[in-house]
Amino acid sequence: MPRQPNFVDGRLENITNLFKPLIVVLHELNDAFGPAFIRPMSATLQALVDAAQRIKHNKSECVELMETTHKIIFEIVNLHIKSEVPGSLPVDTVDHVGRFIETLRKIYAYIEAQQDGNKIKQLFRLAEATALLKDCQAGLAQAIEGFQVSTASKLVNHSQELEGTLQEMHVELLKTIQESSDVLSYTSSVISSSNSFSLLPPTPNVFHGRETEVQMLIKLLEEEKSPRIAILGGGGMGKTCLARVVLHHPTTLAKFEHRFFVTAEAAISASDLAALVGLHIGLDPAPDLTKSVVRFFQKTANCLLVIDNLETVWDTAESQDSVEQFLSMLDDIDHLALIITMRGVERPKQVKWTHPFIAPLQPLSKDAALQTFKDITNGCDSIEQINEVLQYTDYMPLAVDLMANLVEYEGLSTISSRWKDERTSILALGYDRKSNLDISIGLSLSSSRVTSESKDLLSLLSILPNGLSDTELLQSQLPISHILKCRSVLLSTSLAYLDKHQRLKSLVPIREHVQQYMPPSRILIQAVQRYLHSVLQIYHNYNAEQHQSVMNQITYNLGNLQQILQPDLTAESSNIKTLIYCILYLNSFYRVTGRRSTSLMDKVEPILLQLNDKSISARFLIEDLHSFRHKWVISEQWVTEKTAHFHNLNNIDLETQFYINLGNYFMSRKPDLPQAQIYYQAALDLARSSGNTHHQSNSLIKIGMVMWRGGNYVDANTYVLKGQQVSQSSGNFYTEAQACYIRASILIDVGDYREAISQLQRSQHTINICGLSGGFLHYSIALHHADIHLRKSEYTQAQTIFRSVIENTSIEDNNHAHAVALLNSAYIDILKNTVTQDISQALHTSREIFDRLDRNGGMLTCDMVEAELNLKRGRVEWAKLRFKQILKVAWEQDVEAKSYCLERLGNPKLWPSSDECSTLTVVYLSHAMHCKLKSEVCKALLFLGDTFVAENEDPAMTLYTLALEGFTFMDIHQYRAECMLRLGDLAHKHRDWNKARTFWSQARPLFEQAAQTKSVAEVDSRLVCLKDPVINQQALGKLVNLQVPVQIVSTSIKKSGVDMDNEVPIAVE
């Protein structure tokens, strides 16, 4: 009879049901606000609920973990809703959430291990399970204390309360977006969007006096195919407003499908400018996006690009030439329309500006200034009084705007009197007439409503080109009272504005004035330094490259970080160590996101010599070595000196990371696999002694990768499996996903496709739990699935996946996956005898990407495909020489390329008159047996059979039969068919017609499945001849003896992998 449910079973069912509405709320919270860690929390919780359905052991412990988890997550949701900025938590609370995520993943690992027949097959021994349970309990206790969760509260069904709270949150969010700028704006949802940079700023609410300029600009845009226009003029003349009006004009909307508005305020170099443009058009970060930006616009029609405040980066002598070069490259794109705004009257010289030029903007007409003033103040005063005040502004748009806002609050007579007093003071200091804008700004600052706290906030904004979000205003603990009121004051006086991302910023003329006359205090700058350091520390501590909201917040502050860190970079600074740590984390961010190293690293080096702090110097060396900033030449003496330095620190974790980075150097930058393995083993020994599971799993996986690249597949799989087990037991899901993926790579190479698919599915499942589906590892997994289809000669299925990856990536976005898919798709076309010009273009594009990424293995792969293409076109000797050249390069360092070249050179069907072919066939067999490569061994047996068949049919038949058995086990269709074709030919030669017919009939559908139409035709010819074997014996004999080169699928020309050097998945060369 069925087992009766007990009390624990009832608790398990209850808590599982309670989690379901909570998961829904987490989804809603993430969709609405995108806060840090909520997406992976939701995904992990869903996986935990699924795993809970299959718990067989330790149910009571599992239920207790889940009940406590429910209380904590419910509290986390409430904290997000009750926060000053809805959906956003203070950084110290985010730190607690990050720690809890690590605990939640350990809880999932523990619960998953309590199943019968689970995929891990009782991965943990009892001692390991007990240790993991203790870690889970300790982590939950820490979370209870950190979130101040009441342990006395009872579990009740909170779903209705949660749903009600969520509805209130949605209503509040809509209010926030729709209300005026005086109301707290919400920015977290904007920050969470990876496409938010492409948002366009709105058209100005008040705009008069530029009708002539607007007409000229629109006429140029309408009549010219792709005009180049410079909007020039002094500060405060309304250049940006004019560009925004033109950007939203109906004519512009009708002509340009794609419009981009990029402000250059935060750029300090040409590469910074290219990076900003790249972000706005949706490119992934890279060390230099210049060429990628140009390629994007080259292939995208109907584009208008507006670059605002270009003078910020163009006016500096160091960057002017490179900025001119970048603009020249954009100018060469004949279908790209370009508008820039710049202070001054000089245009960049390397652009063919469209005639007629737009004259530098002048002050507004008296009437336009009056209308602008009246629109802002509602025009309650007499025209005479207004004109009296307006004449003080010289009719400069920014000054008119500032004065109108002052008058609306203080009245015309008061402002008129104050202006005269301020003007006398300014003239006494020796300023000339052009100081009217400064006077207007000064009057705004001296207004009674602009409190000292508001001035403090404005002074801080003056050094922050990226401005501040509401979250940053509230959570950076600025020593400014009533900061939201100060924010409203600055907005209402036009001293600040909200940009398209709802960040509080100040216009450049105002920033410059404030920096000159009232720069921010040290206490304000240090508060922002501390806050941004905390954000970078979250990124550093919790692998936050996996959390888009954290990454985007750092991206939004890159210009700010440069401004607030650089001035204090002296050995005498009181917080110099904090600043250096901040720069190290920032450089790590640059490295992981594909940017160049931050220039601040160069400024740190001389300071370290003065500080004489061994610990921070060691951390700097680790990051420096990890990012390969220098052309390192690591000698044995250098290693000895640095090893002694790290050993004397008595910091095992730092010493371990140093050895790991040394191993990375010798595996990636200066390939020396034995040396790399020595350092990885040293790291593993230290990690085991310290109990650092992250370093243990990382070192184990890296040792496995060294062995894999060296052809030692059995030991490689063993080490990577151990790394997978350690990472899972410690809740390090992303490393576990990488380990599963690398194991799949090894298993594919040795021909165990079934288990490889299982590992790929496990890897995909794990990154889904991390909330990272759709990332680079996702594409790498897809490429491996395609690789398996390709190796099994299932070309149509493989090419479908490759083309899907090509469509969903680009030369700029996930470009390595794009290159791998492009190259493999072209290779399949070669194998299918559909050689077109597109193959040459794919080769060129892939080679360009690999060259830009400094991927030598990728370049080698391009060489192999090129050799294959020339072989197909009949350039046999050229192809043979090229394969030999590649084999020489790959012999010691690239087993995959070595296998491929030996396969091609050892195939007697390709080189029927070559004396050395049989020797290379034996070498190929020896290599395949040594590396235990099943598919390669079977191919070598097939080729040996081809060598023997002319002289001795018996061993040939045995070799063909052995090869057929192997290919059948691995389900490799085309090779099975090739073996059957040969066995059928031998049977026919011995007049065994039935056996010949059986082999050929079985071969035909396999050739069809492999899309080998030529081979299908050959089989059909054989079968037709069998209908009357006496009459057609002579014809069939000629057909069988034809020496037609048979293109047999080799291993996938290249697969993608994981670059553990940066702990980010990229393709393995």
Order of alpha helices (4+ residues) and beta strands (2+ residues): alpha-alpha-alpha-alpha-alpha-alpha-alpha-alpha-beta-alpha-alpha-beta-alpha-alpha-beta-alpha-alpha-beta-alpha-alpha-alpha-alpha-alpha-alpha-alpha-alpha-beta-beta-alpha-alpha-alpha-alpha-alpha-alpha-alpha-alpha-alpha-alpha-alpha-alpha-alpha-alpha-alpha-alpha-alpha-alpha-alpha-alpha-alpha-alpha-alpha-alpha-alpha-alpha-alpha-alpha
